[in-house]
């Protein structure tokens, strides 16, 4: 699994973004040079040299800079990675990679850096509470209680687990609930069209009371744009 992740929303200029992509690509490509313990896996790696240079923080970047800028950065970034792959594959005396980019789910990596995960919007906008489970015997739990964090017994296992709520200030302007199904699909389709060689990892949520009637329409609008050959 040769995945490497780039935080789109952490870059102040396109030049800075393209420079980051160079080193991210080189890391992913280098991993394909390392042999595993399985001969069959090594054969597949040598044949395909598949890597997954992934982006995260896409939604917050699009909210701040607009979809046209997002498309521009993705498109130029993708072409730059393909340029590097052509250049460095020859230098390394290996095949060019059949896939070079992706958008992975991005859970903990995005959370640790305060970025919105992949093409998803964050759960609570600029301010929200993040719930994290701890065992009741965890040595940190008394400290959280002393610091007056909100703590509740976990509903599924109250005898052994507690839920601690941490106040979060993020850079996101909107929460997932504030974004329409049309915007969510448009961003996923943009990432598929201008960035990802592999199928974009995305879960499209919608308001069942106000948007359920639009699900069929949205799927029809994008039924040819959210898939890639593999």
C-alpha positions in Angstrom: 0.0 0.0 0.0 2.1 2.9 -1.3 -0.1 5.8 0.0 1.2 9.3 0.8 -0.9 12.2 1.8 -0.6 15.9 0.9 -2.6 18.6 2.8 -4.0 20.8 0.1 -5.3 23.4 2.6 -1.9 23.9 4.2 -0.4 25.6 1.1 -0.3 29.4 0.6 0.7 29.2 -3.1 0.5 26.8 -6.0 4.3 26.8 -6.3 4.5 25.6 -2.7 1.9 22.9 -3.4 3.7 21.6 -6.5 7.0 21.4 -4.5 5.3 19.3 -1.9 3.9 17.0 -4.5 7.4 16.4 -5.8 8.6 15.0 -2.5 5.3 13.1 -1.8 5.6 11.5 -5.2 9.3 10.5 -4.6 8.4 8.9 -1.3 5.6 6.8 -2.8 7.7 5.8 -5.8 10.6 4.8 -3.6 8.4 2.5 -1.6 7.7 0.5 -4.7 11.5 -0.2 -4.9 11.5 -2.1 -1.6 11.0 -5.9 -1.8 8.4 -7.6 0.3 8.4 -11.1 1.7 6.0 -12.4 -1.0 7.3 -13.1 -4.5 3.9 -12.7 -6.1 3.5 -9.2 -4.5 7.0 -8.2 -5.7 6.1 -9.2 -9.2 2.9 -7.1 -9.2 4.8 -4.1 -7.7 7.5 -4.4 -10.3 5.0 -4.6 -13.1 2.6 -1.8 -12.0 4.6 0.5 -9.7 1.2 1.7 -8.5 1.3 4.6 -6.0 -1.4 6.7 -4.4 -0.5 10.4 -3.9 -3.6 11.5 -2.0 -5.0 14.9 -1.1 -6.8 15.9 2.1 -8.3 19.2 3.2 -10.0 19.5 -0.2 -13.4 20.7 1.1 -12.0 23.5 3.3 -9.6 24.6 0.5 -12.6 24.7 -1.9 -14.6 26.8 0.6 -11.8 29.3 1.0 -10.5 29.6 -2.6 -13.4 28.4 -4.8 -14.0 25.4 -7.0 -12.2 26.9 -10.1 -9.0 27.4 -8.1 -9.3 23.9 -6.7 -9.7 22.4 -10.2 -6.7 24.4 -11.4 -4.4 23.3 -8.6 -5.5 19.6 -9.0 -5.1 19.6 -12.8 -1.6 21.2 -12.7 -0.6 19.1 -9.8 -1.6 15.9 -11.5 0.3 16.8 -14.7 3.3 17.7 -12.6 3.3 14.2 -10.9 3.0 12.5 -14.3 6.0 14.6 -15.4 8.0 13.5 -12.4 7.0 9.9 -12.9 8.2 10.0 -16.5 11.5 11.6 -15.4 12.4 9.6 -12.3 11.2 6.2 -13.6 13.8 6.5 -16.3 16.4 7.6 -13.8 15.5 4.7 -11.5 15.4 2.2 -14.4 11.8 1.1 -13.6 8.4 1.2 -15.3 6.2 4.3 -15.0 3.4 3.9 -12.5 0.0 2.8 -13.9 -1.6 4.9 -11.2 -0.1 7.9 -9.3 -2.9 9.7 -7.5 -5.9 8.9 -5.3 -8.2 10.4 -2.6 -8.3 8.1 0.3 -10.7 8.2 3.3 -8.1 9.9 5.5 -9.2 9.5 9.1 -6.6 10.0 11.8 -4.1 11.9 9.6 -6.6 14.6 8.8 -7.8 14.8 12.4 -4.3 15.2 13.8 -3.6 18.1 11.4 -7.0 19.8 11.8 -7.8 19.3 8.1 -11.1 18.2 6.6 -10.8 14.5 5.6 -10.4 13.8 1.8 -13.3 15.4 -0.1 -15.5 15.5 3.0 -16.5 18.5 5.0 -15.8 18.4 8.8 -18.4 17.3 11.3 -19.0 20.6 13.0 -17.7 23.6 11.2 -15.5 26.0 12.9 -16.4 25.0 16.5 -17.6 21.6 17.7 -17.1 18.8 20.2 -15.1 15.8 19.2 -16.1 12.6 21.1 -13.3 10.1 21.9 -13.7 6.9 23.9 -11.5 5.9 26.8 -11.5 2.8 28.9 -12.6 3.5 32.5 -9.3 2.3 33.8 -7.4 4.7 31.6 -5.0 6.9 33.6 -5.9 10.0 31.6 -9.6 9.9 32.6 -9.2 11.3 36.1 -7.2 14.2 34.6 -9.9 15.0 32.1 -12.4 15.0 35.0 -10.2 17.4 37.0 -10.0 19.7 33.9 -13.8 19.7 33.7 -14.1 18.1 30.3 -17.6 16.8 29.5 -17.6 13.1 30.1 -20.4 10.5 29.7 -20.7 6.7 29.9 -20.5 5.1 26.5 -24.0 3.9 25.5 -22.8 0.5 24.2 -20.6 -0.3 27.2 -21.1 2.1 30.2 -19.4 -0.2 32.7 -16.1 -0.2 30.9 -15.9 2.8 28.6 -16.4 6.6 28.9 -16.7 9.3 26.2 -14.8 12.5 26.6 -15.8 15.5 24.6 -13.0 17.8 23.4 -13.8 21.3 22.2 -12.3 21.9 18.7 -11.6 25.1 16.8 -11.0 24.2 13.2 -10.3 26.2 10.1 -13.4 24.9 8.3 -16.0 27.5 7.5 -18.9 25.0 7.1 -20.0 21.7 8.6 -21.1 18.7 6.6 -24.7 19.4 7.5 -24.5 22.8 6.0 -23.5 21.5 2.5 -26.0 20.4 0.0 -25.9 17.0 -1.7 -25.2 18.8 -5.0 -22.1 20.5 -3.7 -20.8 17.2 -2.2 -21.2 15.3 -5.4 -19.7 18.2 -7.4 -16.5 18.2 -5.3 -16.2 14.4 -5.5 -16.6 14.6 -9.3 -14.1 17.4 -9.5 -11.5 15.3 -7.6 -12.2 12.3 -9.8 -11.9 14.4 -13.0 -8.9 16.5 -12.2 -6.9 14.5 -9.7 -7.5 10.9 -8.9 -6.5 7.9 -11.0 -8.3 5.6 -8.6 -12.0 5.8 -7.6 -12.3 8.7 -5.1 -13.2 7.5 -1.6 -16.3 9.4 -0.6 -19.5 8.9 1.3 -22.3 11.4 0.2 -24.6 12.2 3.1 -27.9 14.0 2.7 -30.8 15.4 4.6 -33.5 12.7 4.4 -36.3 15.3 4.9 -35.2 17.9 2.4 -32.9 16.1 -0.1 -34.1 12.5 -0.4 -36.1 13.4 -3.6 -32.9 14.7 -5.2 -30.8 11.5 -4.8 -31.9 10.0 -8.1 -31.2 13.2 -9.9 -27.8 13.6 -8.5 -26.8 10.0 -9.3 -28.0 10.5 -12.9 -26.1 13.8 -13.2 -22.8 12.1 -12.2 -23.2 8.5 -13.3 -20.4 8.7 -15.8 -18.0 10.9 -13.9 -17.4 9.1 -10.6 -15.8 5.9 -11.9 -12.5 5.0 -13.3 -11.2 1.9 -14.9 -8.9 -0.2 -12.7 
